């Protein structure tokens, strides 16, 4: 039986590989390769690869006519390796996976049990090894061998690239931590070549690695954040890429728990009888707190015609704006109100005192200054003291709060013609007029004294 050997050394290869096939495979391989061996001369047939020389025919050894190209293919695709020969005669071509020491095909026969492998040829000149639905384990060197006395072989390399894939079983899922704790997020990705991993925040904000260091992106499979705060709450993206599309990502939500905190912009609110008033509290809590209002005796306030309550969720979502509107204020409505916020991490409350105040009035200012045309009072002021009769604590972007009750005090200093700030300007004008009058009076007194002196001088002279 003829065995295959290395093209360079002639070392036998197939005898070492035959045990992998089992007894049946060995018998089949031996029969196929033996059929390919033939005597050096013949006088009856002239197949391809033979030439006439005198009275004898001499065999020309088969040769490779081209190299096997190295091929790169994405996993899941199909690939075709080509081995071109000439003067094959009745010799046979075999394909093998070198790293796996596996015989795949011999001549027209498929030896491996892998259903994704097949073989074809182009008139015995080019032998094609077909692999469908390529797997990552298919990568490696493929050997094409001719079963001459000293086996002739050549190699081609199949490189299989695999898009990145994030292994959920080895990666972090959504996490909930206490404020001030340390957090480590992990993202494991595989693929060929090995993917790189980077982290970003879903809202494109900076990632706070620690109190003094923040970045827009972080490279590496692990993201560590020290002493996390509520400002770090949100979704983080783990992005894996290796140059083979598509790039993949995993979204990990980080929730930071903390007890409720309250901020009351106005703890003293004044409103006249029969007016409407709105009391306000601002809370921060996670998980979301249970928010409600009570009177000073501890009884919870419920939604009625008298009371209307609102909880407005702000951004970020752990912020809530609490409002309590009291309609048609009566004497019994004055007193202390409490806003309360509770969650599993704790509770907090704050008090607001509602007291009676005089209705806004419009009185004429000091008449010393001449009237100057000025714009009318704003619509906002008319809304507060007009038909709606409501007093509301207003806010400016959640950072500066000023009660409209302050506007009541300001309006009382306005003149009847609508001039603002008349208290200062008008009084200064009056002072100026008074000073002018005193100056004229002093001048007249001096002149009168001089006149008396002149008269006395005239009398003495005479």
Secondary structure in CASP SS format (residue, H / E / C, confidence):
PFRMAT SS
TARGET T0000
AUTHOR 0000-0000-0000
METHOD secondary structure of the structure
MODEL  1
X C 1.00
X C 1.00
X C 1.00
X C 1.00
X E 1.00
X C 1.00
X C 1.00
X C 1.00
X C 1.00
X C 1.00
X C 1.00
X E 1.00
X C 1.00
X H 1.00
X H 1.00
X H 1.00
X H 1.00
X H 1.00
X H 1.00
X H 1.00
X H 1.00
X H 1.00
X H 1.00
X H 1.00
X H 1.00
X H 1.00
X H 1.00
X H 1.00
X H 1.00
X H 1.00
X H 1.00
X H 1.00
X H 1.00
X H 1.00
X H 1.00
X H 1.00
X C 1.00
X C 1.00
X C 1.00
X C 1.00
X C 1.00
X C 1.00
X C 1.00
X C 1.00
X C 1.00
X C 1.00
X C 1.00
X C 1.00
X C 1.00
X E 1.00
X E 1.00
X E 1.00
X E 1.00
X C 1.00
X C 1.00
X E 1.00
X E 1.00
X E 1.00
X E 1.00
X C 1.00
X C 1.00
X C 1.00
X E 1.00
X E 1.00
X C 1.00
X C 1.00
X C 1.00
X C 1.00
X C 1.00
X C 1.00
X E 1.00
X E 1.00
X E 1.00
X E 1.00
X C 1.00
X C 1.00
X C 1.00
X C 1.00
X E 1.00
X E 1.00
X E 1.00
X E 1.00
X E 1.00
X E 1.00
X E 1.00
X E 1.00
X C 1.00
X C 1.00
X C 1.00
X C 1.00
X C 1.00
X C 1.00
X E 1.00
X E 1.00
X E 1.00
X E 1.00
X E 1.00
X C 1.00
X C 1.00
X C 1.00
X C 1.00
X E 1.00
X E 1.00
X E 1.00
X E 1.00
X E 1.00
X C 1.00
X C 1.00
X E 1.00
X E 1.00
X C 1.00
X C 1.00
X C 1.00
X C 1.00
X C 1.00
X C 1.00
X E 1.00
X E 1.00
X E 1.00
X E 1.00
X E 1.00
X E 1.00
X C 1.00
X C 1.00
X C 1.00
X E 1.00
X E 1.00
X E 1.00
X E 1.00
X E 1.00
X E 1.00
X C 1.00
X C 1.00
X C 1.00
X C 1.00
X H 1.00
X H 1.00
X H 1.00
X C 1.00
X E 1.00
X E 1.00
X E 1.00
X E 1.00
X E 1.00
X E 1.00
X E 1.00
X C 1.00
X C 1.00
X C 1.00
X C 1.00
X C 1.00
X E 1.00
X E 1.00
X E 1.00
X E 1.00
X E 1.00
X E 1.00
X E 1.00
X E 1.00
X E 1.00
X E 1.00
X E 1.00
X E 1.00
X E 1.00
X E 1.00
X E 1.00
X C 1.00
X H 1.00
X H 1.00
X H 1.00
X C 1.00
X C 1.00
X C 1.00
X C 1.00
X E 1.00
X E 1.00
X E 1.00
X E 1.00
X C 1.00
X C 1.00
X C 1.00
X C 1.00
X E 1.00
X E 1.00
X E 1.00
X E 1.00
X C 1.00
X C 1.00
X E 1.00
X E 1.00
X E 1.00
X E 1.00
X C 1.00
X C 1.00
X C 1.00
X E 1.00
X E 1.00
X E 1.00
X E 1.00
X E 1.00
X E 1.00
X C 1.00
X C 1.00
X C 1.00
X C 1.00
X C 1.00
X E 1.00
X E 1.00
X E 1.00
X E 1.00
X C 1.00
X C 1.00
X E 1.00
X E 1.00
X E 1.00
X C 1.00
X C 1.00
X E 1.00
X E 1.00
X C 1.00
X C 1.00
X E 1.00
X E 1.00
X E 1.00
X E 1.00
X C 1.00
X C 1.00
X C 1.00
X C 1.00
X H 1.00
X H 1.00
X H 1.00
X C 1.00
X E 1.00
X E 1.00
X E 1.00
X E 1.00
X E 1.00
X E 1.00
X E 1.00
X E 1.00
X C 1.00
X C 1.00
X C 1.00
X C 1.00
X C 1.00
X C 1.00
X E 1.00
X E 1.00
X E 1.00
X E 1.00
X E 1.00
X E 1.00
X E 1.00
X E 1.00
X E 1.00
X E 1.00
X E 1.00
X E 1.00
X E 1.00
X E 1.00
X E 1.00
X E 1.00
X C 1.00
X C 1.00
X C 1.00
X C 1.00
X E 1.00
X E 1.00
X E 1.00
X E 1.00
X C 1.00
X C 1.00
X C 1.00
X C 1.00
X E 1.00
X E 1.00
X E 1.00
X E 1.00
X E 1.00
X E 1.00
X E 1.00
X E 1.00
X E 1.00
X E 1.00
X E 1.00
X C 1.00
X C 1.00
X C 1.00
X E 1.00
X E 1.00
X E 1.00
X E 1.00
X E 1.00
X E 1.00
X C 1.00
X C 1.00
X C 1.00
X C 1.00
X E 1.00
X C 1.00
X C 1.00
X C 1.00
X C 1.00
X C 1.00
X C 1.00
X E 1.00
X E 1.00
X E 1.00
X E 1.00
X E 1.00
X E 1.00
X E 1.00
X C 1.00
X C 1.00
X C 1.00
X C 1.00
X C 1.00
X E 1.00
X E 1.00
X E 1.00
X E 1.00
X E 1.00
X E 1.00
X E 1.00
X E 1.00
X C 1.00
X C 1.00
X C 1.00
X C 1.00
X H 1.00
X H 1.00
X H 1.00
X C 1.00
X E 1.00
X E 1.00
X E 1.00
X E 1.00
X E 1.00
X E 1.00
X E 1.00
X E 1.00
X E 1.00
X C 1.00
X C 1.00
X E 1.00
X E 1.00
X E 1.00
X E 1.00
X E 1.00
X E 1.00
X E 1.00
X E 1.00
X E 1.00
X E 1.00
X E 1.00
X C 1.00
X C 1.00
X C 1.00
X C 1.00
X C 1.00
X C 1.00
X C 1.00
X C 1.00
X C 1.00
X C 1.00
X C 1.00
X C 1.00
X C 1.00
X C 1.00
X C 1.00
X C 1.00
X C 1.00
X C 1.00
X C 1.00
X C 1.00
X C 1.00
X C 1.00
X H 1.00
X H 1.00
X H 1.00
X H 1.00
X H 1.00
X H 1.00
X H 1.00
X C 1.00
X C 1.00
X C 1.00
X C 1.00
X E 1.00
X E 1.00
X E 1.00
X E 1.00
X E 1.00
X E 1.00
X E 1.00
X C 1.00
X C 1.00
X C 1.00
X E 1.00
X E 1.00
X E 1.00
X E 1.00
X C 1.00
X H 1.00
X H 1.00
X H 1.00
X H 1.00
X H 1.00
X H 1.00
X H 1.00
X C 1.00
X C 1.00
X C 1.00
X C 1.00
X C 1.00
X C 1.00
X C 1.00
X C 1.00
X C 1.00
X C 1.00
X H 1.00
X H 1.00
X H 1.00
X H 1.00
X H 1.00
X H 1.00
X H 1.00
X H 1.00
X H 1.00
X H 1.00
X H 1.00
X H 1.00
X H 1.00
X H 1.00
X H 1.00
X H 1.00
X H 1.00
X H 1.00
X H 1.00
X H 1.00
X H 1.00
X H 1.00
X H 1.00
X H 1.00
X H 1.00
X H 1.00
X H 1.00
X H 1.00
X H 1.00
X H 1.00
X H 1.00
X H 1.00
X H 1.00
X H 1.00
X H 1.00
X H 1.00
X H 1.00
X H 1.00
X H 1.00
X H 1.00
X C 1.00
END
